[in-house]
Amino acid sequence: MKNELLNILYEQIQQTDDRAITYEEYINTVLYHPLHGYYMKPTQKIGKQGDFITSSNLSNVFGMLFAHVLIDISKKQKLPFIICEIGAGNGRFAKAILDEWEKADPRSFSKVTYLIIETSPYHRQLQRDLLPVGKQVQQFESLDEVKQNYPYFEGIIISNELFDAFPVRIIEKRDQQICEVKVSIDQDGKLCERPFQLEDEQIMDYLNGQKINLREQQRFEVPLAMVSYLQEMGRFIHRGVIITIDYGYTNEEWMLPHHQAGSLRGYLKHEMIQNPLQHPGDMDLTTHISFDALRFYGEKNKLDFIVKMRQDEFLLAAGILEFLQEHHDPNPFSEKSKQNRAIRSLIMGGGMSQSFHVMFQKKGEIDSGNIIKFI
C-alpha cells in the first residue's frame, strides 16, 4: 500500500508544471486518499494499539460530562435536541454522550437525533459496531450530505480534534522573502521539500488579515482548508452553538521563539515523527490549530465567538469532579478506580488537558450569558 501511495504522490508531483505539490495536497493524499490514506485504511489508529490517544478515548467520563453540557445548552437555548458531531472517529465519544444522556434525562433523550459526519469508511463501520445507527443516530460522509437532509439546521455542532487533522499550506521566511514550501522529488527519487516564491493571494490575504509577521527562517502553517470549512458551517447553521475541542495557539503564541519551526508533525505508535514526509499513509499527521483564525473566520461567517477555555479549566467548571466515585475496592483495575484515575489525569497539571482548549461559538438568537452555567 505504501508503494502504491508513493506512486500516486509521484504522479501528482510529475503532473504539475513546477514538479511540486502544496503541503495541503500532500496531506490530503496521505491522510484521505480513498484507498491508501491513513484515516481511510482499516487499521487501528486510536488507543494503546494505535498511534495516538484522545481525551474521549482515555475514559467515557469525558463524553459523560459533555452529555450534561449538551442537555444544558439545548434546554436553556430552546434548541431542538439535534447534535451533529463532525469527525467522530471510533464512536466512543458519541456512545458515552448518548448513554449518559439516556441515564440522566430519559425524557429529552427520546427526542435526541445524533448526526455523525465521518469521511472514513473504516471509522463508520466502527461506529456501526458501537452505536444503534438508524433513526436516532445517523451517519453522513460530508457536511454537504447533512445539508441535503437538514437544510435548516438548528442544534449543536461538536467536534473533538477535528481541525488539527485538516490539511495546511506551509510558508517560511527566507532571506527576508516569504516562500511557500512545497513537496517535490529529489535526485534519488525521494520526497523532499522545495521553496517557491509566494504567489497565492489567499495565503497573502490570510497573513494580512491575521497580522502575521514572520521572523527569518520561521515556518508557519496556513489553515486555508479550515477557513473554507468555516464558510460551509456558516452557511449550514441557521441557529445553534458550535463547540470545538482541540489543541492550538493564539497568533501571539505562534510568534514565540519555540514555535519557530511550526507544528506539523507525525505520530506513529505514539512516537512523534518530526519529518512529515516519512511514512506517507502509515502515520498520522497533525498541526496545532490557530484559535485566532477559528474565531476571526468564524465571525466572518456569522459564527460569533462566546468563550474559549483551557480544557482542564472547562472540565472543572463543568463539574467533572462530580463524577468521582467513592469506593473501597482495593482493585486498581475496577471501573470506579479507572474512572477516578481518568478524571485526575484529565485535570492534573502537566496532563493532556492543559494543551487543549474548548471554544464556544454561536449563530442566531443564542443567549451567550446563559449558554452554560459557568460562563
C-alpha positions in Angstrom: 0.0 0.0 0.0 2.8 2.3 0.9 4.4 1.9 -2.6 1.1 2.5 -4.2 0.5 5.7 -2.3 4.1 6.9 -3.1 3.3 6.2 -6.8 0.2 8.3 -6.5 2.2 11.1 -4.9 4.9 10.9 -7.6 2.3 11.0 -10.3 0.6 14.1 -8.7 4.0 15.8 -8.5 5.0 15.0 -12.1 1.8 16.3 -13.5 2.5 19.8 -12.1 4.3 22.5 -14.1 6.9 23.0 -11.3 7.2 19.4 -10.3 5.9 20.1 -6.8 2.6 19.9 -4.9 1.5 22.0 -2.0 1.6 20.6 1.5 -2.2 20.8 1.5 -2.3 18.5 -1.5 0.2 16.2 0.1 -1.6 16.0 3.5 -4.9 15.4 1.7 -3.5 12.5 -0.2 -1.6 10.8 2.6 -4.4 11.1 5.1 -7.6 11.0 3.0 -6.9 9.1 -0.2 -9.9 6.8 -0.6 -7.9 3.6 -0.6 -4.5 4.3 0.9 -5.0 7.4 3.1 -4.1 7.0 6.7 -7.6 7.7 8.0 -9.3 5.7 5.3 -7.4 2.4 5.8 -8.8 -0.4 8.1 -6.2 -0.1 10.8 -6.4 0.9 14.4 -5.3 4.4 15.0 -6.6 5.4 18.4 -5.5 3.9 21.8 -2.7 1.8 23.0 -2.5 -0.3 19.9 -2.8 2.7 17.6 -0.7 5.8 17.0 -2.3 8.4 19.3 -4.8 8.8 22.1 -7.7 11.3 22.6 -9.4 12.6 25.7 -12.6 10.9 24.7 -10.8 7.5 24.5 -9.0 8.0 27.8 -12.3 7.4 29.6 -16.0 7.6 29.0 -16.2 10.3 31.7 -15.2 12.8 29.1 -18.3 12.1 26.9 -20.5 11.7 30.0 -19.6 15.3 31.1 -20.4 16.6 27.6 -23.8 14.9 27.7 -24.7 17.2 30.6 -23.3 20.2 28.7 -25.3 19.4 25.6 -28.5 18.8 27.7 -28.0 22.1 29.5 -27.4 24.2 26.3 -30.2 22.6 24.4 -32.8 23.3 27.1 -31.6 26.8 28.0 -31.5 27.9 24.4 -34.7 26.1 23.5 -32.8 24.3 20.7 -34.1 21.0 19.1 -32.3 18.0 20.6 -30.2 17.7 17.5 -26.4 17.1 17.9 -24.0 17.0 15.0 -20.6 15.5 15.7 -18.0 16.1 13.0 -15.2 13.5 12.8 -16.5 11.0 15.3 -13.6 8.5 14.9 -14.3 5.2 16.5 -17.6 6.4 18.0 -16.6 6.2 21.7 -17.3 9.9 22.4 -20.8 9.6 20.8 -21.6 6.4 22.7 -20.5 7.9 26.1 -22.6 11.0 25.4 -25.7 9.1 24.4 -25.5 6.5 27.2 -25.2 9.2 29.8 -27.9 11.3 28.3 -30.3 8.4 28.4 -29.5 7.8 32.0 -29.6 11.5 33.1 -32.6 12.7 31.2 -34.6 9.9 29.5 -37.4 12.2 28.6 -35.3 14.5 26.4 -33.2 11.6 25.2 -36.3 10.2 23.4 -36.2 13.3 21.3 -32.5 13.3 20.5 -31.2 13.0 17.0 -27.4 12.5 16.8 -25.8 13.1 13.4 -22.3 11.9 12.7 -20.1 13.3 9.9 -17.3 10.8 9.1 -15.3 10.5 5.9 -13.6 7.2 6.8 -15.5 4.0 5.8 -13.4 2.1 8.4 -14.5 4.5 11.2 -18.1 4.5 10.0 -18.0 0.7 10.4 -16.6 1.0 14.0 -19.4 3.4 14.8 -22.0 1.0 13.5 -20.5 -1.7 15.7 -20.8 0.5 18.7 -23.9 2.7 18.1 -27.5 2.0 17.1 -27.2 3.7 13.7 -30.7 4.2 12.2 -33.3 6.8 13.1 -31.7 8.3 16.2 -28.1 8.0 15.2 -27.5 8.9 11.6 -24.2 8.8 9.6 -23.1 11.1 6.8 -19.9 11.3 4.8 -19.8 15.1 4.5 -21.4 18.3 5.6 -23.0 18.7 2.2 -24.8 15.4 2.7 -26.1 16.6 6.0 -27.3 19.8 4.4 -29.4 17.8 1.9 -31.3 16.2 4.8 -31.2 19.1 7.3 -31.3 22.3 5.1 -32.4 24.5 8.0 -30.1 23.2 10.8 -30.8 24.2 14.4 -28.9 22.4 17.2 -25.4 21.9 18.4 -22.3 21.1 16.4 -19.5 19.5 18.4 -16.0 18.3 17.3 -13.1 16.8 19.2 -9.7 17.1 17.5 -11.2 17.8 14.1 -9.3 20.8 12.8 -5.9 19.6 13.9 -6.3 16.9 11.1 -7.1 19.4 8.4 -4.5 19.9 5.7 -2.5 23.2 5.8 -0.2 25.2 3.5 3.3 25.8 4.7 5.2 29.0 4.3 8.7 30.1 5.5 10.6 33.3 5.6 14.0 33.0 3.8 16.3 35.9 3.0 13.6 38.4 4.0 11.1 36.8 1.5 8.1 34.7 2.2 8.3 31.4 0.4 5.7 28.6 0.1 7.3 25.3 1.0 6.1 22.5 -1.4 6.6 18.8 -1.7 8.8 17.5 -4.6 11.1 14.6 -5.6 14.8 14.8 -5.2 17.5 13.3 -7.5 17.3 10.0 -5.6 13.6 9.7 -6.2 12.7 10.5 -2.6 10.1 13.0 -1.4 11.7 16.4 -0.4 10.8 20.0 0.2 11.3 22.9 -2.2 10.7 26.6 -1.6 8.8 28.7 -4.1 8.1 32.4 -4.2 4.8 33.0 -2.5 2.2 33.9 -5.2 -1.1 32.6 -3.6 -3.4 35.5 -2.9 -5.4 33.5 -0.4 -2.3 33.0 1.7 -1.4 36.7 1.4 -4.9 37.7 2.5 -4.7 35.3 5.5 -1.4 36.7 6.6 -2.6 40.3 6.3 -5.9 39.6 8.0 -4.2 37.8 10.9 -1.4 40.4 11.0 1.2 37.7 10.8 4.8 38.9 10.6 7.3 36.1 10.4 10.9 36.1 11.7 13.7 35.0 9.4 13.6 31.2 8.9 10.3 30.9 10.7 7.9 28.3 9.4 4.2 28.7 9.6 1.1 26.8 8.7 -1.8 28.5 6.9 -5.1 26.7 7.5 -7.0 27.6 4.3 -8.9 24.3 4.5 -10.2 25.3 7.9 -11.2 28.7 6.6 -13.1 27.1 3.8 -14.9 24.7 6.2 -15.9 27.6 8.5 -17.6 29.2 5.4 -19.5 25.9 4.9 -20.5 25.7 8.5 -21.7 29.3 8.5 -24.0 28.6 5.5 -25.2 25.3 7.1 -26.2 26.5 10.6 -29.4 28.6 10.9 -29.3 28.8 14.7 -27.2 26.9 17.2 -24.0 26.5 19.1 -20.6 25.2 17.9 -18.3 23.5 20.4 -14.7 22.9 19.2 -12.3 20.9 21.4 -8.7 20.9 20.1 -5.1 21.9 20.7 -3.7 25.1 19.3 -2.3 28.5 19.8 -3.2 32.2 19.5 -1.3 34.3 17.0 0.7 35.8 19.8 1.7 32.3 21.0 2.6 31.4 17.4 5.2 34.2 17.4 7.1 32.8 20.4 10.6 31.6 19.5 10.0 28.0 20.4 7.4 27.8 17.6 9.9 28.8 15.0 9.6 25.5 13.1 5.8 25.4 13.1 3.8 22.4 14.4 3.3 20.0 11.5 4.4 16.5 12.7 3.6 12.9 12.5 2.7 10.2 15.1 3.5 6.6 14.7 2.9 4.1 17.5 2.8 7.1 19.9 6.2 8.3 18.8 6.5 11.8 17.4 8.0 12.0 13.9 9.4 15.4 13.0 9.6 14.8 9.3 6.1 14.8 7.8 7.4 13.3 4.6 8.2 10.0 6.3 5.9 7.0 6.4 3.3 8.5 4.0 -0.1 6.9 4.6 1.2 4.9 7.6 1.3 7.6 10.2 -1.0 10.4 11.5 -0.2 14.0 10.6 -1.3 16.8 12.8 -0.9 20.5 13.5 -1.8 22.9 16.3 -4.7 24.9 15.1 -5.0 28.7 15.2 -7.6 29.8 17.7 -7.5 33.4 16.5 -8.2 32.2 12.9 -11.0 30.0 14.2 -12.6 33.0 15.9 -11.9 35.5 13.1 -13.1 33.4 10.2 -16.0 32.1 12.3 -17.2 35.7 12.9 -16.8 36.5 9.2 -19.3 33.7 8.6 -21.7 34.8 11.4 -20.4 32.3 13.9 -20.0 34.6 16.8 -17.4 33.9 19.5 -18.6 33.2 23.0 -15.7 31.9 25.1 -12.5 29.8 24.9 -11.3 27.9 28.0 -8.4 25.6 28.6 -9.8 22.1 28.7 -8.8 21.3 32.3 -10.4 24.6 33.5 -13.5 23.9 31.4 -13.8 20.3 32.8 -13.6 21.6 36.4 -16.1 24.4 35.7 -18.5 22.0 34.1 -18.4 19.7 37.1 -16.2 16.8 36.3 -15.4 16.3 40.0 -19.0 15.3 40.5 -18.1 12.1 38.5 -15.5 11.0 41.1 -16.8 7.8 42.8 -16.3 7.0 46.4 -15.3 3.3 46.8 -13.3 1.0 49.0 -12.4 -1.6 46.3 -8.6 -2.2 46.6 -8.6 -3.4 42.9 -6.9 -0.6 40.9 -8.5 -2.0 37.7 -12.1 -1.8 38.9 -14.3 0.5 36.8 -14.6 3.0 39.6 -10.8 3.2 40.1 -10.2 3.6 36.4 -12.8 6.4 36.2 -11.3 8.2 39.1 -7.8 7.9 37.6 -9.0 9.2 34.3 -10.6 12.3 35.9 -7.3 13.0 37.7 -5.3 12.6 34.5 -7.7 15.0 32.7 -7.4 17.8 35.2 -3.9 17.4 36.8 -1.0 19.8 36.0 1.0 18.6 33.0 -1.8 16.4 31.7 -3.1 16.5 28.1 -5.9 18.8 29.1 -3.5 21.7 29.6 -2.7 21.6 25.9 -6.3 21.6 24.8 -8.9 24.3 24.7 -12.7 24.3 24.3 -14.2 27.1 22.2 -17.9 28.0 22.0 -19.4 29.9 19.1 -23.0 30.6 18.1 -25.2 31.6 15.3 -28.6 33.2 15.5 -30.6 34.1 18.6 -28.5 32.5 21.4 -28.1 33.9 24.9 -24.3 33.8 25.4 -24.5 34.7 29.1 -26.8 31.8 29.8 -25.2 29.2 27.5 -23.8 27.1 30.3 -23.8 27.6 34.0 -20.1 28.6 34.4 -19.9 31.4 31.8 
